[in-house]
Amino acid sequence: MKLGRVVGKLYCTRKDPKLEGVKLYVIEVLDEKLNSTGRRIVAADGVGAQEGQIVFWVAAREATLCIPKREIPADAGIVGIVDQVE
């Protein structure tokens, strides 16, 4: 799992039908000290994250399973909201 900060929403006029109702967010990738790596990605939201929150996300095959009871075409998915990092 990797850390990121939600920095924006992505709106699509056309998308795969399997993504209907799925929120897509722009994530700023963070390192273990919560510093920006300068990289941004788009991730499907499986947990109800909001802009500004720190989240953890998964990539590859695991990302396709981030929405309960659905398999979606995604390369990154938000699977948790971070409360605290020590």
C-alpha positions in Angstrom: 0.0 0.0 0.0 1.1 3.5 -0.7 0.2 6.9 0.8 -1.3 9.9 -1.0 -3.3 13.1 -0.6 -6.5 13.7 -2.4 -6.0 16.9 -4.4 -8.9 17.0 -6.8 -11.8 15.3 -8.5 -11.9 13.9 -12.0 -15.0 14.4 -14.1 -15.6 12.3 -17.3 -18.3 12.7 -19.9 -17.6 9.3 -21.3 -16.2 6.3 -19.3 -16.4 2.5 -19.1 -19.9 1.5 -18.0 -18.3 -0.5 -15.1 -17.2 2.9 -13.7 -20.7 4.3 -13.4 -21.2 5.7 -10.0 -17.5 5.4 -9.1 -15.8 8.6 -7.9 -12.4 9.3 -9.4 -9.8 11.4 -7.6 -6.5 12.9 -8.4 -4.0 11.7 -5.8 -0.6 13.4 -4.9 1.7 10.5 -4.1 3.5 10.9 -0.7 6.5 9.3 0.8 6.7 7.7 4.3 7.2 11.1 5.9 4.2 12.5 4.0 6.3 14.6 1.7 5.1 14.9 -1.9 7.0 12.8 -4.5 5.9 15.2 -7.2 3.9 12.4 -8.9 0.1 12.5 -9.3 -2.2 9.7 -10.3 -5.9 9.1 -10.8 -7.5 6.6 -8.4 -11.0 5.1 -8.0 -12.4 5.8 -4.5 -13.6 2.7 -2.6 -14.0 4.3 0.8 -15.6 7.7 0.5 -12.5 9.9 0.7 -12.7 13.7 0.4 -10.3 16.3 -1.0 -7.4 17.1 1.4 -7.5 13.8 3.2 -4.5 11.5 3.4 -5.3 8.0 2.0 -3.7 4.8 1.3 -4.0 3.3 -2.1 -3.2 0.1 -4.0 -2.2 -0.5 -7.6 -2.4 -3.2 -10.2 -4.8 -6.1 -9.7 -5.8 -5.1 -6.2 -7.0 -1.7 -7.5 -9.7 -3.5 -9.6 -11.2 -4.8 -6.4 -11.4 -1.5 -4.4 -15.2 -1.2 -5.0 -17.1 -3.8 -3.0 -18.9 -6.5 -5.1 -17.6 -5.0 -8.4 -14.6 -5.5 -10.5 -13.7 -2.2 -12.2 -11.1 -1.2 -14.9 -8.6 0.7 -12.7 -4.9 0.8 -12.2 -5.1 2.6 -8.8 -7.7 2.4 -6.0 -8.2 4.2 -2.7 -8.7 1.5 0.0 -8.4 3.5 3.3 -8.4 6.9 4.9 -5.4 7.6 7.2 -6.2 9.0 10.7 -2.6 9.2 12.0 1.0 8.4 11.0 3.6 7.7 13.6 
